[in-house]
């Protein structure tokens, strides 16, 4: 019960401390919002069966519903030791785990912005689960930056599948193989997304690039931080203001205010 009513992490070291009860309520709402009542009930029953070690209904687990719905290869957890990244970057990297596209959509839609006026960038985009979710919105462009060559290649295949399914509303959808802190942002309004993809040194490098590359952008810049292990860097930043602690603090949303 301590996971339900306290601010804690189920996976210390891998997950930021957050209010589990508020996260569970918001997750239930989001599933009802995007899946509907029947699929949500089936998903909850599947979770209950898994905890009871009953091998039934497991094809209705929420992540399996997502895979069937998308038709994309985004499944699984890839531990840090199994990622093909440069050895000198390993200490600042994190394992791969696909994020919930429904959580992302809920957080994004609550910004109430005109996506067609923004570029979207996912730093540490992995296999492209959030790229696929973002591409359903009319962003000017959707770009992923991924250090792992294998993950990047999977993302490219998923992007082609998205295009074949005619599910891309964004002006462009691409994955770039490279280091997040070295990626140059075009000087236009951005929504930036990070799922705890790297340590504080790389995150600070990303924030420095945002400051330098987007210095002349007058519109607000948004930073969506999922599992914000290093949120203090943004909270202590002179540029960004915190807008919300979504999902009990499992997400934090920041914005650099527009300039007059």
ABEGO torsion letter per residue (X at the ends): XAAAABBBBABBGABBBBBAAAAAAAAAAAAAAAAEAAAAAAAAAAAAAAAAGBBBGAAABAAAAAAAAAGBBABEBBBAAABBBBAAAAAABBBBBBBBAAAAAAAAAAAGBBAAABBBBBBGAEAGAAAAAAAABABABBBBBBABAAAAAAAAAAAAAAAAAGABABABBBBBBEBAAABBBBBBBBBBBBBGABBAAAAAAAAAAAAAAAAABABBBBBBBBGBAAAAAAAABAABBBABBBGGGABBBBBBBBBX
